[in-house]
Amino acid sequence: MTSYLVLEAPNGPDRDHKTTRFIADRFVWLALIAPWLWLAINRLWLATAVVVIALLLAGQVSILAGFEPVGILCGFAIGLITALEGRDFLVRHLIRKGWTLKSVVSAPDLSSAEDIYFSGLSENTERAERLSQPVWTPSPQKSRDKNFVNDPAGSFLFDLNGRR
């Protein structure tokens, strides 16, 4: 089973929920092979630049005599970190841009995740329509001498200075 993170657009979902995104939280093979390419495809430009510079530095280290394994391992580590955490980078980037994380759905595939989320969404809207909203009383108001005049609950027996 794969966990799918459900994100809604910054302006809220449209009528048909076409802007709602389902992002699978799983390993990304393309990010292991070419992390810079996967990051660029997902428009994570700053991360793409950082990864390209880090890969160039790892390549330069691997040219040095005796440091070939270090450069290769650094390049592999960069790819592995991107493959494991790339989707998290994408979700954080979208949340910073104003997207809202609505739910996490566990499902075997994308179509099942969409069915699970949208079936629960229709139940939630029906339940929200049936529930009545609570009636809130106004907060106590202060008079000129800093004592509370309107306190229907009687919660302020003493004021903040200790006077009755």
SULJOFEN-V242387 format. One record per residue. N is the residue number from 1. RES is the residue in three letters. SS is DSSP state (H for helix, E for strand, C for the rest). NEAR is the number of other C-alpha atoms within 8 Angstrom. Layout:
# SULJOFEN-V242387
N:RES:SS:NEAR / N:RES:SS:NEAR
This chain:
# SULJOFEN-V242387
1:MET:C:6 / 2:THR:E:10 / 3:SER:E:11 / 4:TYR:E:14 / 5:LEU:E:14 / 6:VAL:E:13 / 7:LEU:E:13 / 8:GLU:E:13 / 9:ALA:C:11 / 10:PRO:C:8 / 11:ASN:C:4 / 12:GLY:C:6 / 13:PRO:C:11 / 14:ASP:C:7 / 15:ARG:C:5 / 16:ASP:C:5 / 17:HIS:C:7 / 18:LYS:C:7 / 19:THR:C:8 / 20:THR:C:10 / 21:ARG:E:8 / 22:PHE:E:10 / 23:ILE:E:10 / 24:ALA:E:10 / 25:ASP:E:10 / 26:ARG:C:8 / 27:PHE:C:7 / 28:VAL:C:9 / 29:TRP:H:7 / 30:LEU:H:10 / 31:ALA:H:16 / 32:LEU:H:12 / 33:ILE:H:7 / 34:ALA:C:9 / 35:PRO:H:15 / 36:TRP:H:11 / 37:LEU:H:10 / 38:TRP:H:10 / 39:LEU:H:14 / 40:ALA:H:10 / 41:ILE:H:7 / 42:ASN:C:7 / 43:ARG:C:6 / 44:LEU:C:11 / 45:TRP:H:8 / 46:LEU:H:6 / 47:ALA:H:8 / 48:THR:H:13 / 49:ALA:H:9 / 50:VAL:H:8 / 51:VAL:H:11 / 52:VAL:H:9 / 53:ILE:H:8 / 54:ALA:H:10 / 55:LEU:H:11 / 56:LEU:H:8 / 57:LEU:H:8 / 58:ALA:H:13 / 59:GLY:H:11 / 60:GLN:H:9 / 61:VAL:H:11 / 62:SER:H:13 / 63:ILE:H:9 / 64:LEU:C:8 / 65:ALA:C:6 / 66:GLY:C:5 / 67:PHE:C:10 / 68:GLU:H:11 / 69:PRO:H:8 / 70:VAL:H:10 / 71:GLY:H:14 / 72:ILE:H:11 / 73:LEU:H:8 / 74:CYS:H:10 / 75:GLY:H:12 / 76:PHE:H:9 / 77:ALA:H:8 / 78:ILE:H:12 / 79:GLY:H:13 / 80:LEU:H:10 / 81:ILE:H:9 / 82:THR:H:11 / 83:ALA:H:14 / 84:LEU:H:10 / 85:GLU:H:9 / 86:GLY:H:12 / 87:ARG:H:11 / 88:ASP:H:8 / 89:PHE:H:8 / 90:LEU:H:10 / 91:VAL:H:9 / 92:ARG:H:8 / 93:HIS:H:9 / 94:LEU:H:9 / 95:ILE:H:10 / 96:ARG:H:7 / 97:LYS:C:7 / 98:GLY:C:8 / 99:TRP:C:11 / 100:THR:E:9 / 101:LEU:E:9 / 102:LYS:E:8 / 103:SER:E:8 / 104:VAL:E:8 / 105:VAL:E:11 / 106:SER:E:9 / 107:ALA:E:11 / 108:PRO:C:8 / 109:ASP:C:8 / 110:LEU:H:10 / 111:SER:H:6 / 112:SER:H:9 / 113:ALA:H:13 / 114:GLU:H:9 / 115:ASP:H:8 / 116:ILE:H:9 / 117:TYR:H:10 / 118:PHE:H:8 / 119:SER:H:8 / 120:GLY:H:8 / 121:LEU:H:8 / 122:SER:H:8 / 123:GLU:H:8 / 124:ASN:H:8 / 125:THR:H:8 / 126:GLU:H:8 / 127:ARG:H:8 / 128:ALA:H:7 / 129:GLU:H:7 / 130:ARG:H:6 / 131:LEU:C:6 / 132:SER:C:5 / 133:GLN:C:4 / 134:PRO:C:4 / 135:VAL:C:4 / 136:TRP:C:4 / 137:THR:C:4 / 138:PRO:C:4 / 139:SER:C:5 / 140:PRO:C:9 / 141:GLN:C:8 / 142:LYS:E:10 / 143:SER:C:8 / 144:ARG:C:5 / 145:ASP:C:5 / 146:LYS:C:6 / 147:ASN:C:8 / 148:PHE:E:11 / 149:VAL:C:8 / 150:ASN:C:7 / 151:ASP:C:11 / 152:PRO:C:5 / 153:ALA:C:4 / 154:GLY:C:6 / 155:SER:C:5 / 156:PHE:C:7 / 157:LEU:C:6 / 158:PHE:C:8 / 159:ASP:C:10 / 160:LEU:C:5 / 161:ASN:C:5 / 162:GLY:C:6 / 163:ARG:C:6 / 164:ARG:C:5
